[in-house]
Amino acid sequence: MVLKESVVEEEDVAWILTSDHGNIEDFSVKGHTTNLVPALCCSNQPVQWPEWDNLEEVTPGIIKLLT
């Protein structure tokens, strides 16, 4: 998603909103579930967003976007 107007007018900005999921779906599970976790990504500039297959790929993907 590309934003038409930015809250920060003279800066390039990108937002990534995601979450580590726990066991809220099933309290009988002691660890994390394997349910999918959505990510909301948007920017005021075109961005090639990474595709993550698992939680361990999120942090390296964000670092790659920042460098």
Secondary structure, 3 states (H helix, E strand, C coil): CECCCCCCCCCCCEEEECCCCCCCCCCCCCCCCCCCCCCEEEECCCCCCCCCCCHHHHHHHHHHHHC
